[in-house]
Amino acid sequence: MTTASQTASRWSAPPGVWMSVVAIVGFAWNLFGALQFVRSVTATEEGLGAAGMSPEQIAVMTGFPAWVGIVFGIGALTSLVGCVLLFLRHRLAAAVLGVSAPAFALLWVAYAIYGAFAAFGAPQVAIMTTVVAVAIGLYVASRRIPTAA
């Protein structure tokens, strides 16, 4: 007779495999975030209008103070690098991902203060909340793995 724990162990991958999957999926997610950052830095009013944004949305996206862009860049870069370090099981993964989570939380606050949520509505709130949750999840995951270096 097989016990529940024997059945579970047959179906569960070693922690290293799960962390590799988390790191790869996290990298893909954050690569998209890094591309969004590049798009935000290179955006023009004409380009945003051509993308279908309203004048109010364009004003919000082009009106952020410089620090908001810096925080976005820090969050995007550290989350991307952190996922590479997580994949490599490097001891700095937690420290680097520990920077991205508060950066994205601060970006969430900036979006609330400077009107991005009002201009773009509930979908933007959901996206930014998911970004913060994923960043926190990656940080928590990075704290739970044995490191190689």
PyMOL commands that set and color helices and strands:
alter all, ss='L'
color gray80, all
select helices_A, chain A and resi 4-11+15-42+45-50+55-62+66-87+93-113+116-120+122-143
alter helices_A, ss='H'
color red, helices_A
deselect
rebuild
show_as cartoon
